[in-house]
Amino acid sequence: MRDGFICVAAGTPKIRVADCRFNAEQIFTMMREADQQGVRILALPELCLTGYTCGDLFLQDTLLRGAAEGLRTILEATRHLEILTALGMPVRAGGKLFNCAVVIQKGRVLAVVPKTCLPNYGEFNETRWFQSGADCGDGLRPQDEALASGSCGGVGQCLIDCPDIPGLTVGVEICEDLWASDPPSRRLAEAGATVILNLSASNEVVGKAAYRRQLVVGQSGRLCCACVYADAGEGESTTDLVFAGHNMIAENGAMLAESRFSTGLTIADIDVQRLTGERRRLTPFPAVNAAGLYRSEAEFTLLDTRIRRYVSPTPFIPENAADRVGRCEEILTIAALGLKKRLEHTGARAAVVGLSGGLDSTLALLITALAMGMLHRSAGDIVAITMPCFGTTDRTRNNAVLLAEHMGATLRTIPIGDTVRSHFRDIGHNPDIHDVTYENAQARERTQVLMDVANELGGLVIGTGDLSELALGWATYNGDHMSMYGVNASIPKTLVRHLVDYVARDNLKKDEELTHVLEDILDTPVSPELLPAVQGQITHRTEDLVGPYELHDFFLYYVIRWGFRPRKILRLAECAFHRAYSRDVILKWLKCFYRRFFFQQFKRSCLPDGPKVGSVALSPRGDWRMPSDAAVRLWLEELESCQ
């Protein structure tokens, strides 16, 4: 395991009902295959050593002896395998029979876990053969010698610790246990389990798969854990039922891997660091209390595990088109509702927006128009001000004008070139020196114009700066950094683009000219336009100076949302962007991100109000409380070691 990743699998071997010797061979063959693929933890189905559908054969001593012999065969065949495996089999103890998960590693039994909730309805008759684990008091005492070495707990009372891998603790439950009102996995997670294995034999009927999927994904989210669900499949009796081998691996509310109607392995990487970090962050999650639980220990050799899981290059943006549309609608509504309340509360007679013809100010205008619509007010109450200066191009100026006109906003054009030159004379600055003073004087003059017009009209200045710019400090202090309500403040740049694109597509049939304007704005390079244009073309390109926003948004997500260390973020970025950027380029911009993020915190410490729309935000009043003079040394030193 490296950087918290460990490879897990749910397996469905092809079995024969009551043929324990054949089933044992299939199981240890699957264990070897999983081991060769780098799997460290493997869950197999409920009662897979005998078959779940043995019926009254479970009362036959011959079958039970065959199961015990099959286990011995598996232990002998896998005594050199490090893979931790949970398999299902009937276990005799105290004169009763229990439906159990047996956890094995390196030829030894680590734990025997009895099923607690025995279904006895419809096609299920488990109480006819088995005793509930809730009735076994201090735990099982198996009579079969091969099982005697394992730690045996009652209801939800057995954990397997992995001391070699920090944060990795495994708990086990069986099928119906998950469907109960108070599943054993709840107590296991509260006692520290980060991975829950569920050994299942859930037959297939119409609609059941969707509900089963909901259970597994939901439980992983509620318990902030990984759930590995292994289901019975081909080979079970089809006298009355069909089993589909519906295997699932979910992590903290997200499905990582899933298969159905097949045998074999379903494999995924789970991120234990991510789970333990999230539990630290979620204060309602209880402190670990493992009193009264049986514990066993697994032994792992640390491996340099390759990342098998898919790493999205756009973590803020759903990749499914339908989900993306829903997300855009929701974000626009949340942001507009926030502004609606602020306009109502202050009694503002106007909303003043500085319109540059760029993405951010376009989105701010669109959100403001939505808010005005919610208030049943005219779009004319939006005052859109374009303020051309030294770097303004005809393209952006024309787009700003057309956009305001098509939105029905009141448009004002206020050139600021003469005012800025006068200011240069006042402070003795040479206008031929295109330094930070030259740039920021323009940004501050624009903010002064907006604030003064808002005062004149009894209105509010609507901020246009986005989350990515705030993270990088790419804003002029007391210039575009300041507003009276920042509607874009928790929307990253990559998402800004998708929101504007969504409006362009959604509007297509209503106003084709507006759609064309929005499409041209989307095609315009991101720029503050503070340096003179050359032959009418933008020369001041933001991403040439601070790096690609798609990289910085990726870094921002994993730094803030998950608190990952730099080395791990670099590795994830290599997986996500291996076709687009070299490792050296990613490392260069990651160092840039950390430097700017730390050095520019002072700008975020005094941000205006603005609505939070997602899981990552940088408001100093809510999500991010950081000293403005924190040192970045530890983070950069780790990245230097990655050279």
LOFIRO-865350 format. One line per 8 residues: number of its first residue (from 1); their letters; for each residue x, y negated, z of C-alpha. Coordinates in nm, 3 decimals, decimal comma. Last residue first. Layout:
N
NUM = A = X:Y:Z; ...;
***
This chain:
643
643 = QCSELEEL = 1,198:-1,557:-0,829; 0,959:-1,415:-0,567; 1,181:-1,525:-0,276; 1,122:-1,885:-0,380; 0,749:-1,818:-0,344; 0,794:-1,719:0,020; 1,004:-2,028:0,081; 0,730:-2,243:-0,073;
635 = WLRVAADS = 0,465:-2,116:0,167; 0,682:-2,148:0,477; 0,800:-2,499:0,383; 0,459:-2,659:0,323; 0,472:-2,878:0,635; 0,149:-3,023:0,779; 0,133:-3,406:0,776; -0,231:-3,460:0,680;
627 = PMRWDGRP = -0,349:-3,215:0,942; -0,606:-2,968:0,806; -0,976:-2,928:0,874; -1,139:-2,767:0,572; -1,494:-2,635:0,561; -1,703:-2,893:0,737; -1,629:-3,254:0,826; -1,297:-3,271:0,639;
619 = SLAVSGVK = -1,487:-3,162:0,326; -1,274:-2,924:0,122; -1,524:-2,674:-0,020; -1,512:-2,310:-0,124; -1,816:-2,085:-0,071; -2,035:-2,285:-0,306; -2,255:-2,594:-0,345; -2,146:-2,829:-0,067;
611 = PGDPLCSR = -2,309:-3,169:-0,114; -2,107:-3,492:-0,087; -2,010:-3,744:0,178; -1,705:-3,961:0,113; -1,358:-3,816:0,172; -1,130:-3,943:0,445; -0,911:-3,644:0,532; -0,912:-3,534:0,167;
603 = KFQQFFFR = -0,678:-3,816:0,063; -0,443:-3,741:0,352; -0,424:-3,379:0,230; -0,218:-3,488:-0,071; 0,121:-3,353:0,040; -0,013:-3,009:0,132; -0,220:-2,939:-0,180; 0,036:-3,109:-0,406;
595 = RYFCKLWK = 0,321:-2,890:-0,291; 0,107:-2,574:-0,285; -0,032:-2,630:-0,634; 0,306:-2,715:-0,784; 0,451:-2,393:-0,644; 0,160:-2,206:-0,804; 0,226:-2,396:-1,127; 0,583:-2,273:-1,155;
587 = LIVDRSYA = 0,497:-1,919:-1,043; 0,229:-1,888:-1,313; 0,473:-2,011:-1,576; 0,745:-1,773:-1,460; 0,505:-1,476:-1,456; 0,410:-1,545:-1,816; 0,072:-1,691:-1,904; -0,226:-1,596:-2,123;
579 = RHFACEAL = -0,231:-1,218:-2,158; -0,118:-1,148:-1,800; -0,370:-1,398:-1,664; -0,578:-1,194:-1,417; -0,315:-0,938:-1,319; -0,037:-1,197:-1,292; -0,274:-1,417:-1,093; -0,331:-1,135:-0,844;
571 = RLIKRPRF = 0,043:-1,092:-0,798; 0,100:-1,464:-0,749; -0,187:-1,475:-0,499; -0,026:-1,188:-0,308; 0,312:-1,360:-0,288; 0,150:-1,687:-0,181; -0,026:-1,537:0,124; -0,403:-1,496:0,107;
563 = GWRIVYYL = -0,631:-1,730:0,301; -0,943:-1,577:0,147; -1,165:-1,867:0,047; -0,902:-2,140:0,067; -0,587:-1,994:-0,089; -0,768:-1,739:-0,308; -1,013:-1,984:-0,459; -0,764:-2,268:-0,493;
555 = FFDHLEYP = -0,513:-2,050:-0,677; -0,776:-1,947:-0,935; -0,889:-2,308:-0,967; -0,526:-2,411:-1,020; -0,475:-2,152:-1,291; -0,789:-2,246:-1,484; -0,696:-2,611:-1,431; -0,381:-2,570:-1,636;
547 = GVLDETRH = -0,083:-2,765:-1,499; -0,026:-3,092:-1,317; 0,122:-3,309:-1,594; 0,036:-3,137:-1,921; -0,303:-3,048:-1,769; -0,387:-3,414:-1,717; -0,329:-3,527:-2,074; -0,227:-3,895:-2,107;
539 = TIQGQVAP = -0,162:-3,924:-2,481; -0,523:-3,951:-2,601; -0,543:-4,045:-2,972; -0,628:-4,381:-3,127; -0,298:-4,407:-3,313; -0,121:-4,363:-2,981; -0,334:-4,431:-2,673; -0,198:-4,646:-2,392;
531 = LLEPSVPT = -0,169:-4,480:-2,050; -0,453:-4,468:-1,795; -0,683:-4,239:-1,993; -0,765:-4,020:-1,687; -0,742:-3,721:-1,923; -0,905:-3,382:-1,983; -0,880:-3,318:-2,358; -1,211:-3,374:-2,545;
523 = DLIDELVH = -1,387:-3,060:-2,671; -1,641:-3,058:-2,386; -1,713:-3,425:-2,454; -1,774:-3,334:-2,818; -2,022:-3,065:-2,714; -2,202:-3,309:-2,485; -2,238:-3,560:-2,768; -2,365:-3,293:-3,008;
515 = TLEEDKKL = -2,621:-3,178:-2,749; -2,739:-3,535:-2,702; -2,788:-3,560:-3,081; -2,986:-3,235:-3,084; -3,236:-3,362:-2,829; -3,500:-3,113:-2,707; -3,415:-2,784:-2,882; -3,052:-2,780:-2,775;
507 = NDRAVYDV = -3,107:-2,905:-2,421; -3,038:-2,570:-2,254; -2,723:-2,531:-2,463; -2,583:-2,874:-2,377; -2,695:-2,842:-2,013; -2,514:-2,508:-1,985; -2,200:-2,652:-2,146; -2,199:-2,933:-1,890;
499 = LHRVLTKP = -2,230:-2,676:-1,611; -1,966:-2,452:-1,765; -1,712:-2,736:-1,785; -1,777:-2,845:-1,428; -1,722:-2,480:-1,327; -1,367:-2,481:-1,459; -1,310:-2,817:-1,289; -1,417:-2,701:-0,944;
491 = ISANVGYM = -1,748:-2,822:-0,796; -1,731:-2,914:-0,426; -1,695:-3,292:-0,464; -1,906:-3,325:-0,778; -2,193:-3,522:-0,620; -1,964:-3,761:-0,431; -2,180:-4,013:-0,243; -2,075:-4,373:-0,167;
483 = SMHDGNYT = -1,754:-4,355:-0,369; -1,377:-4,333:-0,318; -1,103:-4,118:-0,476; -1,169:-4,291:-0,811; -0,977:-4,578:-0,650; -0,922:-4,594:-0,276; -0,641:-4,343:-0,323; -0,611:-4,273:-0,694;
475 = AWGLALES = -0,713:-3,915:-0,765; -0,526:-3,598:-0,856; -0,482:-3,494:-0,492; -0,441:-3,138:-0,615; -0,727:-3,001:-0,407; -0,934:-3,316:-0,465; -0,884:-3,289:-0,840; -0,997:-2,928:-0,833;
467 = LDGTGIVL = -1,304:-3,012:-0,624; -1,434:-3,276:-0,865; -1,422:-3,658:-0,872; -1,737:-3,830:-1,009; -1,861:-4,030:-0,711; -2,199:-4,202:-0,732; -2,184:-4,568:-0,627; -2,505:-4,655:-0,442;
459 = GGLENAVD = -2,749:-4,938:-0,514; -2,870:-5,273:-0,385; -2,812:-5,424:-0,729; -2,535:-5,669:-0,640; -2,381:-5,431:-0,391; -2,376:-5,155:-0,654; -2,219:-5,399:-0,901; -1,951:-5,477:-0,643;
451 = MLVQTRER = -1,875:-5,113:-0,572; -1,857:-5,019:-0,940; -1,632:-5,313:-1,028; -1,402:-5,242:-0,734; -1,380:-4,875:-0,836; -1,279:-4,973:-1,189; -1,016:-5,210:-1,052; -0,879:-4,931:-0,835;
443 = AQANEYTV = -0,841:-4,695:-1,131; -0,676:-4,963:-1,345; -0,428:-5,061:-1,073; -0,354:-4,690:-1,028; -0,202:-4,646:-1,372; 0,031:-4,947:-1,388; 0,131:-4,895:-1,026; 0,209:-4,529:-1,098;
435 = DHIDPNHG = 0,447:-4,631:-1,377; 0,394:-4,764:-1,727; 0,648:-5,046:-1,712; 0,548:-5,279:-1,996; 0,294:-5,442:-1,765; 0,581:-5,585:-1,553; 0,445:-5,620:-1,201; 0,471:-5,951:-1,016;
427 = IDRFHSRV = 0,184:-5,890:-0,776; -0,040:-6,169:-0,906; 0,080:-6,127:-1,265; -0,012:-5,758:-1,255; -0,352:-5,856:-1,114; -0,410:-6,089:-1,407; -0,321:-5,803:-1,641; -0,575:-5,583:-1,457;
419 = TDGIPITR = -0,848:-5,846:-1,495; -0,775:-5,893:-1,865; -0,797:-5,519:-1,932; -1,117:-5,459:-1,732; -1,380:-5,435:-2,007; -1,733:-5,419:-1,858; -1,982:-5,227:-2,071; -2,322:-5,185:-1,908;
411 = LTAGMHEA = -2,572:-4,913:-1,990; -2,909:-4,864:-1,817; -2,971:-4,490:-1,832; -3,215:-4,328:-2,076; -3,014:-4,006:-2,098; -2,972:-4,051:-2,473; -2,842:-4,406:-2,426; -2,601:-4,314:-2,147;
403 = LLVANNRT = -2,458:-4,027:-2,351; -2,421:-4,237:-2,664; -2,229:-4,507:-2,477; -2,000:-4,262:-2,298; -1,938:-4,071:-2,621; -1,848:-4,392:-2,801; -1,597:-4,491:-2,531; -1,447:-4,140:-2,523;
395 = RDTTGFCP = -1,391:-4,127:-2,898; -1,288:-4,490:-2,936; -1,003:-4,428:-2,698; -0,946:-4,585:-2,357; -0,582:-4,598:-2,251; -0,538:-4,975:-2,197; -0,886:-5,053:-2,061; -1,249:-4,973:-2,123;
387 = MTIAVIDG = -1,492:-4,994:-1,831; -1,812:-4,799:-1,903; -2,087:-4,858:-1,652; -2,394:-4,637:-1,624; -2,667:-4,794:-1,413; -2,921:-4,527:-1,323; -3,256:-4,687:-1,237; -3,331:-4,664:-1,612;
379 = ASRHLMGM = -3,365:-4,292:-1,561; -3,707:-4,382:-1,423; -3,811:-4,252:-1,084; -4,024:-3,952:-1,002; -3,790:-3,880:-0,707; -3,709:-3,535:-0,847; -3,649:-3,701:-1,185; -3,407:-3,944:-1,026;
371 = ALATILLA = -3,218:-3,650:-0,877; -3,199:-3,478:-1,215; -3,066:-3,797:-1,375; -2,801:-3,821:-1,103; -2,692:-3,463:-1,171; -2,654:-3,537:-1,544; -2,464:-3,860:-1,472; -2,225:-3,683:-1,235;
363 = LTSDLGGS = -2,171:-3,409:-1,495; -2,077:-3,668:-1,757; -1,850:-3,846:-1,510; -1,661:-3,523:-1,456; -1,636:-3,414:-1,820; -1,504:-3,732:-1,981; -1,681:-4,013:-2,167; -1,571:-4,258:-1,900;
355 = LGVVAARA = -1,898:-4,335:-1,724; -1,871:-4,506:-1,385; -2,204:-4,428:-1,223; -2,423:-4,667:-1,023; -2,745:-4,531:-0,874; -3,003:-4,803:-0,827; -3,260:-4,937:-0,583; -3,112:-4,748:-0,291;
347 = GTHELRKK = -3,361:-4,695:-0,010; -3,079:-4,549:0,198; -3,268:-4,236:0,299; -3,434:-4,180:-0,038; -3,111:-4,220:-0,237; -2,929:-3,988:0,005; -3,203:-3,726:-0,007; -3,210:-3,726:-0,388;
339 = LGLAAITL = -2,830:-3,701:-0,396; -2,834:-3,379:-0,198; -3,126:-3,243:-0,400; -2,935:-3,315:-0,721; -2,631:-3,120:-0,601; -2,840:-2,822:-0,496; -3,042:-2,823:-0,821; -2,735:-2,846:-1,044;
331 = IEECRGVR = -2,574:-2,563:-0,851; -2,880:-2,338:-0,876; -2,931:-2,392:-1,247; -2,565:-2,324:-1,320; -2,568:-2,007:-1,109; -2,877:-1,873:-1,282; -2,723:-1,933:-1,625; -2,401:-1,764:-1,517;
323 = DAANEPIF = -2,587:-1,465:-1,379; -2,759:-1,420:-1,716; -2,426:-1,446:-1,900; -2,243:-1,198:-1,677; -1,892:-1,329:-1,611; -1,997:-1,526:-1,305; -1,783:-1,840:-1,262; -1,591:-1,946:-0,952;
315 = PTPSVYRR = -1,352:-1,650:-0,971; -1,251:-1,733:-1,330; -0,944:-1,519:-1,409; -1,137:-1,218:-1,277; -0,925:-0,947:-1,117; -1,035:-0,598:-1,219; -0,926:-0,334:-0,973; -0,635:-0,107:-1,053;
307 = IRTDLLTF = -0,362:-0,307:-0,877; -0,041:-0,107:-0,872; 0,047:0,031:-0,531; 0,404:-0,016:-0,413; 0,361:0,268:-0,167; 0,380:0,285:0,210; 0,400:0,645:0,326; 0,083:0,732:0,510;
299 = EAESRYLG = 0,010:0,926:0,827; -0,341:0,957:0,966; -0,433:0,920:1,331; -0,733:1,042:1,529; -0,971:0,862:1,756; -1,277:0,969:1,953; -1,489:0,674:2,055; -1,589:0,597:2,413;
291 = AANVAPFP = -1,457:0,242:2,407; -1,380:0,119:2,057; -1,465:-0,247:2,113; -1,330:-0,468:1,837; -1,446:-0,827:1,869; -1,791:-0,887:1,728; -1,860:-1,050:1,390; -2,041:-1,375:1,471;
283 = TLRRREGT = -1,708:-1,564:1,426; -1,670:-1,472:1,061; -1,317:-1,594:0,983; -1,142:-1,308:1,163; -1,373:-1,062:0,988; -1,290:-1,221:0,653; -0,919:-1,178:0,716; -0,967:-0,812:0,807;
275 = LRQVDIDA = -1,162:-0,751:0,488; -0,925:-0,939:0,258; -0,626:-0,769:0,412; -0,790:-0,431:0,352; -0,826:-0,494:-0,021; -0,988:-0,194:-0,186; -0,854:-0,048:-0,507; -1,096:0,160:-0,708;
267 = ITLGTSFR = -1,147:0,516:-0,831; -1,449:0,724:-0,930; -1,330:1,080:-0,969; -1,485:1,376:-1,146; -1,838:1,489:-1,226; -2,091:1,290:-1,423; -2,450:1,169:-1,415; -2,355:0,847:-1,237;
259 = SEALMAGN = -2,045:0,635:-1,189; -1,966:0,318:-0,993; -1,666:0,098:-0,918; -1,602:-0,230:-0,737; -1,956:-0,321:-0,632; -1,954:-0,639:-0,426; -2,109:-0,699:-0,082; -1,791:-0,678:0,124;
251 = EAIMNHGA = -1,637:-0,399:-0,081; -1,830:-0,134:-0,270; -1,722:0,204:-0,410; -1,999:0,412:-0,561; -2,060:0,768:-0,676; -2,396:0,879:-0,811; -2,322:1,247:-0,875; -2,659:1,299:-1,043;
243 = FVLDTTSE = -2,831:1,566:-0,836; -3,142:1,729:-0,986; -3,412:1,893:-0,778; -3,667:2,175:-0,773; -3,479:2,491:-0,863; -3,195:2,276:-0,994; -2,938:2,421:-0,755; -2,623:2,213:-0,716;
235 = GEGADAYV = -2,360:2,272:-0,984; -2,348:1,921:-1,122; -2,376:1,645:-0,867; -2,346:1,569:-0,498; -2,270:1,207:-0,408; -1,963:1,031:-0,273; -2,010:0,679:-0,130; -1,699:0,479:-0,041;
227 = CACCLRGS = -1,803:0,170:0,153; -1,549:-0,109:0,213; -1,611:-0,337:0,506; -1,765:-0,669:0,603; -2,040:-0,488:0,794; -2,330:-0,672:0,635; -2,159:-0,687:0,296; -2,059:-0,320:0,283;
219 = QGVVLQRR = -2,409:-0,232:0,400; -2,568:-0,436:0,122; -2,356:-0,273:-0,151; -2,437:0,077:-0,028; -2,806:0,017:0,036; -2,865:-0,174:-0,287; -2,701:0,104:-0,487; -2,927:0,361:-0,322;
211 = YAAKGVVE = -3,231:0,148:-0,403; -3,127:0,117:-0,767; -3,050:0,489:-0,789; -3,388:0,585:-0,641; -3,593:0,422:-0,917; -3,687:0,746:-1,093; -3,575:1,051:-0,899; -3,223:1,183:-0,839;
203 = NSASLNLI = -3,115:1,386:-0,540; -2,896:1,240:-0,268; -2,628:1,473:-0,140; -2,397:1,236:0,042; -2,064:1,198:0,216; -2,036:0,834:0,321; -1,686:0,703:0,389; -1,664:0,373:0,574;
195 = VTAGAEAL = -1,345:0,166:0,538; -1,271:-0,129:0,768; -1,350:0,059:1,089; -1,279:-0,160:1,391; -1,524:-0,060:1,663; -1,786:-0,296:1,521; -1,743:-0,117:1,189; -1,799:0,224:1,350;
187 = RRSPPDSA = -2,102:0,097:1,539; -2,269:-0,025:1,220; -2,153:0,281:1,025; -2,360:0,497:1,261; -2,670:0,357:1,088; -2,937:0,177:1,290; -3,259:0,182:1,085; -3,147:0,500:0,910;
179 = WLDECIEV = -3,067:0,519:0,537; -2,690:0,526:0,597; -2,717:0,824:0,832; -2,919:0,997:0,558; -2,596:1,065:0,364; -2,321:1,144:0,616; -2,108:0,905:0,816; -1,733:0,855:0,839;
171 = GVTLGPID = -1,506:0,583:0,978; -1,160:0,487:0,855; -0,927:0,227:1,007; -0,690:0,025:0,790; -0,604:-0,313:0,943; -0,228:-0,267:0,932; -0,119:0,034:0,722; 0,133:0,259:0,898;
163 = PCDILCQG = -0,090:0,286:1,204; -0,374:0,447:1,004; -0,655:0,503:1,253; -0,924:0,764:1,197; -1,240:0,682:1,389; -1,498:0,913:1,544; -1,804:0,823:1,749; -2,080:0,733:1,508;
155 = VGGCSGSA = -2,308:0,992:1,673; -2,095:1,261:1,829; -1,721:1,299:1,802; -1,484:1,580:1,714; -1,109:1,526:1,703; -0,971:1,806:1,486; -0,748:2,090:1,604; -1,031:2,344:1,642;
147 = LAEDQPRL = -1,140:2,328:1,281; -0,926:2,610:1,140; -1,009:2,822:1,446; -1,382:2,833:1,377; -1,575:2,790:1,702; -1,613:2,418:1,666; -1,630:2,220:1,990; -1,843:1,924:1,897;
139 = GDGCDAGS = -1,864:1,603:2,093; -1,929:1,485:2,445; -2,305:1,503:2,394; -2,385:1,715:2,088; -2,746:1,606:2,051; -2,684:1,294:1,843; -2,492:1,515:1,599; -2,830:1,650:1,493;
131 = QFWRTENF = -2,871:2,028:1,475; -2,893:2,204:1,140; -3,093:2,482:0,971; -3,466:2,396:0,969; -3,379:2,040:1,073; -3,237:1,996:0,723; -3,564:2,043:0,538; -3,554:1,780:0,260;
123 = EGYNPLCT = -3,779:1,794:-0,047; -4,046:1,577:0,109; -3,960:1,514:0,470; -3,717:1,651:0,727; -3,413:1,430:0,697; -3,141:1,484:0,960; -3,001:1,164:1,104; -2,683:1,235:1,297;
115 = KPVVALVR = -2,449:1,424:1,066; -2,155:1,573:1,251; -1,798:1,436:1,224; -1,498:1,669:1,243; -1,166:1,487:1,258; -0,796:1,511:1,172; -0,784:1,866:1,036; -0,440:1,966:0,914;
107 = GKQIVVAC = -0,287:2,063:0,581; -0,129:1,726:0,507; -0,457:1,538:0,561; -0,810:1,646:0,649; -1,139:1,488:0,750; -1,427:1,732:0,792; -1,773:1,585:0,740; -2,036:1,793:0,910;
99 = NFLKGGAR = -2,385:1,945:0,889; -2,405:2,119:1,224; -2,501:2,472:1,323; -2,571:2,572:1,682; -2,429:2,824:1,931; -2,201:2,562:2,082; -2,035:2,486:1,749; -2,069:2,625:1,398;
91 = VPMGLATL = -1,974:2,386:1,115; -2,145:2,352:0,776; -1,929:2,174:0,514; -1,867:1,831:0,365; -1,529:1,690:0,262; -1,332:1,389:0,383; -0,984:1,357:0,233; -0,675:1,158:0,336;
83 = IELHRTAE = -0,414:1,196:0,060; -0,066:1,274:0,189; -0,049:1,607:0,011; 0,209:1,861:0,131; -0,041:2,082:0,317; -0,280:2,068:0,022; -0,307:2,435:-0,078; -0,291:2,561:0,281;
75 = LITRLGEA = -0,559:2,321:0,402; -0,783:2,402:0,104; -0,753:2,776:0,160; -0,830:2,734:0,530; -1,138:2,533:0,436; -1,255:2,807:0,204; -1,217:3,062:0,483; -1,438:2,851:0,709;
67 = AGRLLTDQ = -1,695:2,816:0,429; -1,691:3,189:0,359; -1,745:3,261:0,728; -2,050:3,033:0,719; -2,180:3,200:0,404; -2,138:3,549:0,552; -2,307:3,449:0,877; -2,626:3,374:0,690;
59 = LFLDGCTY = -2,846:3,098:0,834; -2,715:2,851:0,578; -2,850:3,096:0,318; -3,188:2,959:0,422; -3,147:2,673:0,173; -2,814:2,675:-0,013; -2,891:2,342:-0,183; -2,608:2,133:-0,037;
51 = GTLCLEPL = -2,335:2,347:-0,191; -2,098:2,556:0,017; -1,781:2,346:0,021; -1,973:2,043:-0,107; -2,178:2,018:0,213; -2,204:1,639:0,167; -2,000:1,508:-0,122; -1,628:1,423:-0,139;
43 = ALIRVGQQ = -1,451:1,110:-0,012; -1,087:1,047:-0,101; -0,836:0,811:0,059; -0,479:0,758:-0,070; -0,545:0,771:-0,446; -0,225:0,724:-0,648; -0,343:0,902:-0,963; -0,140:1,212:-0,879;
35 = DAERMMTF = -0,310:1,226:-0,539; -0,652:1,216:-0,703; -0,560:1,509:-0,928; -0,427:1,704:-0,632; -0,743:1,639:-0,431; -0,957:1,738:-0,730; -0,773:2,070:-0,756; -0,815:2,116:-0,379;
27 = IQEANFRC = -1,189:2,069:-0,414; -1,242:2,283:-0,724; -1,049:2,569:-0,567; -1,253:2,540:-0,246; -1,573:2,545:-0,452; -1,474:2,867:-0,625; -1,398:3,034:-0,291; -1,712:2,893:-0,128;
19 = DAVRIKPT = -1,949:3,034:-0,391; -2,279:2,957:-0,210; -2,404:2,725:-0,490; -2,138:2,684:-0,758; -1,953:2,354:-0,772; -1,839:2,080:-1,011; -1,643:1,837:-0,798; -1,787:1,491:-0,730;
11 = GAAVCIFG = -1,522:1,249:-0,609; -1,530:0,907:-0,448; -1,193:0,739:-0,461; -0,966:0,503:-0,273; -0,650:0,310:-0,368; -0,511:0,077:-0,104; -0,446:-0,294:-0,146; -0,337:-0,505:0,152;
3 = DRM = -0,048:-0,684:-0,021; 0,123:-0,350:-0,087; 0,000:0,000:0,000;
***
